């Protein structure tokens, strides 16, 4: 979708907020200067569209019906309607609260999507127009939420110390990090993390929380080629696929270790957490029982199986850290087929997008200072269910 070229609003700029019929938590926000094409592109980007749930505005033909007019997707498509979505700005339509748009997408499988204008307001000096179009999700922190406090026999930074490589990788070594933990729906993806330089992907399920974190901890300790000897990295990207020794098979060896190149494409074999010096003296599944249930390691009547998606980034304008936390359940959206070579961490990318409504989705409402803090926040949220 298009983005505004200026950060400062003009006197005529209006912010439009749309709701969708198939994703009740989505709140699509565009500027009045955006087009109908931009509206559809934003819908495709932030909500499941198409038979696979991940299709875009240029993948199929479509049209939008609004007040008896039909706006076509492409100018090179011969159709009865001469009106084009990419030529129609929202500000040129007679919009009011409750205005209804109906998208008919893909004339083969054909699916329809409803978009309703919830509100419009004038932009002000605090609005960053370059952030539009965007999705301002309808979420918040539950009123009953309290940050979880582990038993008194646990250190306040237990996980930070025990899994220090992973803690540093997520919270200290990079300014932009995405961390997805636990299985994405039914996919053979038990975690994927990306800091814009290194990707880490876990293709097989560990048998407890400590071993799960240890896999990523050992992966995070793997140095890029060149950084220790020459003081600079030889490559602009690194793939790490940790494999628990307890799950090691010849198939995994052939797929991930046959073309291994240390510091570039790594597939470390990870022992059980208890095998390393100074292991945990407590059972994490007892300390964090709701998270264990989310991971599918134990049963809980209120907590379904799901996963955690956490994003940490620095605001380019203010320099402040921003956090996004999503706790998902159910199935994961089908991702586009990757053209990357097989046997790399690329396999785990874009697979933790939820088809169903997340259990929780919070942006900048909670400060998360480390791995232990993250687990306490998630455990506290799950206890409100």
C-alpha positions, 0 to 999 in steps of 0.5 A: 500500500502507498505511504504518505510522503510527509510526516506533518498533516495538512489542514485537509488530511483526514484519518479514516478507520475501517472495520472488517466483517471477517476480522473483528479486531482489525482497525484499518486506518488510511488517509483520505488521500489514499485510494480504494486500491490502498484500502484493499492492499491494507486489507490483504496485508493485515487480514486473511484474504483469498482461499489461502488467507495470505493473498495480495491485491495483485494476485487476482482480479477483484472489484469493490462495490460502493453505492452502486458503483463497481471499482475494478482492480486493474486498468488493463482488464476489459470490463463493463466498468471504467472506474478504477480502484487505483485511480479513485481517492477516498477523499473523492467518495461521499464517505460518512460513518457506516459507509459500506464497501464490499470487495469481491476477490478472485473470480475463480474461487470468489470470496467477499469481504465487507469493510465499514467506515467506523470513524473519520477525524482530522489529522493533528501534529501528533499523527505520523502520516508516514505510518499510514496505512496501518492496522490499529488493532482493537485490543488492550490489557485485561482489567484483571491483569497482574504481572505474574510473580514466580515463587519466592525461591526463584530469582527475579531474573532467572531466565535472563541468567540461565539463557543469557545468550538468548536474552542478549540476542532478543533484548540487547544485541539488536534494535529490531527483533521478532521472536516467535516461540512454540508451534505455529498451528500444526506446522513443523515450526516450533519457533522462529526468530529474526533480528534482521541479520540472523534467523533462527528456526526450530524444526522439531519439538523439545520435550520441556520448556527448559530444553525449548529455551536451550535450543534457542540459547545455543543458537544465539551463542553461535557467532557469525563467520569473521566476527571473532577473528577479523572483527567483522562479519564475512556475510550479511546474513546468518541461518541457524537451525538448532536440533535437539539431540533427543530428536535427532534423525538421519532425515534432519541431519541430511536436510540441515547439516549436509550443507552446513558452513559454520558462521553462515549456515549453522545447524548446532546439535543441542543437548538437554538443558540439564547437560550444561553447567549450572542447570536450573534447579526448578521445573519451568513447567511448574513455575510457568504452568500456563505457558507450558499449556500454551506450548502444548506440554500440559493440559489446562481447561482455560489455556489452549495450545498456541504460541507467543509472538514478540516484537521489539524495535526502536522508534526511528523518530524518538529512539524509544523502544516499542514492544508488540506482544501477541499470544495466539491460538489455533491454526496459523495462516498459510504462508507464501512459498519461499524461493530460498534454498531448502535446509535454511532458517528461511523455512520458518519465516512468515509462519506464525500469523494466526488465522483465528483471533489472538488471545491477546494483542498488546502494543506498547502497553506493557514494558518488557525488559528481558526474557524472564520479564516476558515470561512473567507478562505472558503468564500473567495474561494467560491467568486472566482467561 
